[in-house]
Amino acid sequence: MANITHYKNGTIGFPNSHTLTTIIDDISTAGSSWTSSMPFDYEIENAHITIYGAITGADANITIEVGGVAVAGCAAVVANAGSAAGSTFVFSAPTGGATNEMAENDPLEIITDGASTGAIKAIVNISIRRRA
């Protein structure tokens, strides 16, 4: 499931910013979820993941790819210690360059490593900025 929230240029201080949202059905199963594509070139500004319940066993490592290539520096560790419904984790900021420059119609793939246990849903929000 993917949604896109558009903020018009200058609205609430986010000119040319948009949010891509997707649901991961089970953060503890290795696999991927996809966002919608955008009708313009864009780059990731930041991203967050919120879990629907506690995970156990190990941390879950989450990465973002475009066209099978990891977005450099953009990853999140969902810690199993102290995790609970509503826990939010921040992705590290992309390091920039070619891996953080998505072309028109490129969807993002959210990758889970499957290291944790517990069939827990998660929601991922990715803030993107339109490139000229």
C-alpha positions in Angstrom: 0.0 0.0 0.0 1.5 3.3 -1.0 0.3 6.9 -0.6 1.6 10.2 -1.7 1.1 13.4 0.1 1.7 16.5 -1.9 2.5 19.9 -0.3 2.1 22.7 -2.8 5.1 25.0 -3.4 5.5 27.1 -0.3 2.8 25.3 1.8 3.7 24.8 5.4 7.3 25.6 4.6 8.0 22.6 2.4 8.5 23.9 -1.1 8.6 21.1 -3.7 8.5 18.4 -0.9 6.3 15.3 -1.0 5.9 12.3 1.2 5.9 8.7 -0.1 4.3 6.3 2.4 4.3 2.5 2.3 3.3 -0.4 4.6 5.6 -3.3 5.3 3.3 -6.2 6.1 5.9 -8.1 8.2 9.2 -6.4 9.2 10.6 -9.7 10.4 10.4 -11.5 7.0 13.1 -10.8 4.5 11.6 -9.0 1.5 10.6 -5.8 0.0 7.8 -3.2 -0.3 7.5 -0.6 -2.9 6.5 3.1 -3.0 4.6 4.8 -5.9 6.7 6.4 -8.6 6.7 10.1 -9.2 6.1 12.1 -12.4 9.3 14.1 -11.9 13.0 13.6 -10.9 13.5 13.6 -7.1 15.8 12.9 -4.2 15.3 11.6 -0.7 15.4 14.2 2.1 14.8 12.0 5.1 12.8 8.9 6.1 11.2 7.4 9.2 9.7 4.0 10.1 7.1 3.3 12.8 6.4 -0.2 13.9 3.0 -1.6 15.0 4.3 -3.9 17.7 7.4 -5.2 19.5 9.9 -7.2 17.5 12.2 -9.8 19.2 15.3 -11.9 18.5 17.4 -9.3 16.7 17.3 -5.8 15.3 15.7 -5.3 11.9 17.8 -3.6 9.3 15.9 -1.6 6.6 17.4 -0.1 3.5 16.1 1.8 0.5 17.0 0.9 -3.1 16.1 2.3 -6.5 16.6 0.2 -9.6 18.3 -2.5 -7.5 20.9 -0.1 -6.2 21.0 0.9 -2.5 20.6 4.6 -1.7 24.0 5.4 -0.2 23.9 6.0 3.5 20.1 5.7 3.8 19.3 2.9 6.3 17.5 2.4 9.5 18.0 0.0 12.4 14.8 -1.0 14.2 16.0 -2.0 17.6 14.4 -5.0 19.2 15.4 -3.9 22.7 12.6 -1.8 24.0 10.6 -1.9 20.8 6.8 -1.4 21.1 3.8 -0.4 19.1 4.4 3.2 17.9 8.2 3.1 18.2 9.6 5.3 15.5 13.1 5.0 14.0 14.9 7.5 11.7 16.8 6.5 8.6 20.3 7.9 8.3 20.5 10.7 5.8 21.4 9.8 2.3 25.0 10.7 1.5 24.0 12.2 -1.9 25.3 11.7 -5.3 24.0 9.4 -8.0 22.3 6.9 -5.8 20.1 9.6 -4.3 18.9 10.9 -7.6 15.8 9.2 -8.8 14.5 9.7 -12.3 10.9 10.3 -13.2 8.8 7.1 -12.7 11.4 5.4 -10.5 9.7 3.7 -7.5 11.6 3.1 -4.3 12.1 -0.4 -2.9 12.1 -0.8 0.9 14.2 -3.8 1.9 13.9 -5.7 5.2 16.7 -8.2 6.2 14.4 -10.6 8.1 16.7 -10.8 11.1 14.1 -10.1 13.8 11.2 -12.2 14.8 7.5 -11.4 15.2 5.1 -10.8 12.4 4.9 -7.0 12.9 3.7 -4.4 10.4 5.5 -1.1 9.9 4.8 2.1 8.1 7.6 3.9 6.2 7.4 7.7 5.4 10.0 9.0 2.9 10.2 12.7 2.4 11.4 13.6 -1.1 12.3 16.8 -2.9 11.7 17.5 -6.5 14.9 18.0 -8.5 14.9 20.7 -11.2 
